[in-house]
Amino acid sequence: MLEAKGIPYKRTDLMPVVSKGVLRVLGFPGITVPALKLDGRKIQGTGEIARELDRLRPEPELVPADPERRAAVEEAERFGDTDLQEPVRAILWWALRKDKAPLRSYSEGAKLGIPIGLALKTAGPIVAAATRLNEATDENVRRSLAALPAMLQKIDDWIEVGVIGGEQPNIADFQIAPSLRLAMTLDDLRPAIEPRPAGQLALRLVPDYPGHCPPVLPPAWLQPLRSETAAA
Ligand SMILES: N[C@@H](CCC(=O)N[C@@H](CS)C(=O)NCC(=O)O)C(=O)O
């Protein structure tokens, strides 16, 4: 969003789970990333950051001023922040718990302030905690995978009618595309997403996303996605 506005910034990455404590120590009011220090103020959450950036530099707008368009974009924004983001995270953490080897690839290019190898020494407890926090149980992951086709269709439909996927990305694009792109780092999911408008949007907005997870999910759980790809 900062790049869309042409605002220069410095990026710091935090290890998952550990990020909560670091944000506290830094004096942020909440415990989630993204978190931004802007002119000495501390702003947290994709939505809040977008609205603050719009106040600071109105063009290009992230949250549409037109009320009808804003309502549609905000509905898609909410969907991205909850309906889509939570299952994608659960699936990813389930996969990383099963096989920790791909974890290093997700840290590529991270600006952690400590060597990646050292950070990865904490991987065991972090994966265990993240699996718990994101409710990455078998049952939840299975349900999440079954829900994905309908969510992908919803995103394609929003692209079709121009709620998202326009030339200038809005707040909903920025909530939805990164979760899709994260999902596409899993070989198990990528084929079902990439050919669709949703997948193409994710690749356009987030061309480089670190991480690659080879197939690890039980084939039976992927059946709902496989039949979807075949039908498409
Ligand atoms: N899409 C969300 C992301 C916020 C979020 O849930 N961030 C996660 C990492 S992706 C986090 O910091 N989780 C720590 C926690 O909730 O304990 C936003 O709009 O800001």
Ligand as a Chemical Component Dictionary entry (heavy atoms), coordinates in Angstrom:
data_LIG
# 
_chem_comp.id                   LIG 
_chem_comp.type                 NON-POLYMER 
_chem_comp.pdbx_formal_charge   0 
_chem_comp.three_letter_code    LIG 
# 
loop_
_chem_comp_atom.comp_id 
_chem_comp_atom.atom_id 
_chem_comp_atom.alt_atom_id 
_chem_comp_atom.type_symbol 
_chem_comp_atom.charge 
_chem_comp_atom.model_Cartn_x 
_chem_comp_atom.model_Cartn_y 
_chem_comp_atom.model_Cartn_z 
_chem_comp_atom.pdbx_ordinal 
LIG N1  N1  N 0 -5.278 -9.139  7.593  1  
LIG C1  C1  C 0 -4.979 -8.726  8.935  2  
LIG C2  C2  C 0 -3.761 -9.301  9.478  3  
LIG C3  C3  C 0 -3.658 -9.134  10.978 4  
LIG C4  C4  C 0 -3.164 -10.406 11.577 5  
LIG O1  O1  O 0 -3.979 -11.258 11.973 6  
LIG N2  N2  N 0 -1.815 -10.580 11.638 7  
LIG C5  C5  C 0 -1.231 -11.816 12.123 8  
LIG C6  C6  C 0 -0.083 -12.221 11.256 9  
LIG S1  S1  S 0 -0.549 -12.406 9.578  10 
LIG C7  C7  C 0 -0.706 -11.598 13.522 11 
LIG O2  O2  O 0 0.018  -10.662 13.779 12 
LIG N3  N3  N 0 -1.075 -12.495 14.429 13 
LIG C8  C8  C 0 -0.648 -12.469 15.779 14 
LIG C9  C9  C 0 -1.795 -12.793 16.682 15 
LIG O3  O3  O 0 -2.952 -12.544 16.322 16 
LIG O4  O4  O 0 -1.537 -13.286 17.766 17 
LIG C10 C10 C 0 -5.022 -7.211  8.989  18 
LIG O5  O5  O 0 -5.938 -6.708  8.408  19 
LIG O6  O6  O 0 -4.214 -6.527  9.593  20 
# 
loop_
_chem_comp_bond.comp_id 
_chem_comp_bond.atom_id_1 
_chem_comp_bond.atom_id_2 
_chem_comp_bond.value_order 
_chem_comp_bond.pdbx_ordinal 
LIG N1  C1  SING 1  
LIG C1  C2  SING 2  
LIG C1  C10 SING 3  
LIG C2  C3  SING 4  
LIG C3  C4  SING 5  
LIG C4  O1  DOUB 6  
LIG C4  N2  SING 7  
LIG N2  C5  SING 8  
LIG C5  C6  SING 9  
LIG C5  C7  SING 10 
LIG C6  S1  SING 11 
LIG C7  O2  DOUB 12 
LIG C7  N3  SING 13 
LIG N3  C8  SING 14 
LIG C8  C9  SING 15 
LIG C9  O3  DOUB 16 
LIG C9  O4  SING 17 
LIG C10 O5  DOUB 18 
LIG C10 O6  SING 19 
# 
